Amino acid sequence: MNPGSTRSNIKIGLSVGIVLKQDQRNGKITRGVVKRILTKSSTHPHGIKVQLEDGSVGRVKEIHSNE
């Protein structure tokens, strides 16, 4: 399972890669820093939905170590 599918793996301020709604077909990853966690459940098969600091919203596909 993708680590982005488990809410406990995601923290505010974490650098992540998300797939925006309009990019779901092509799978394009958008990188950014988590501002808000939008999914309430502890897991989600397609990834936890987050809002990035730039305002974009999508599901977490990858978690980056904060450089």
Order of alpha helices (4+ residues) and beta strands (2+ residues): beta-beta-beta-beta
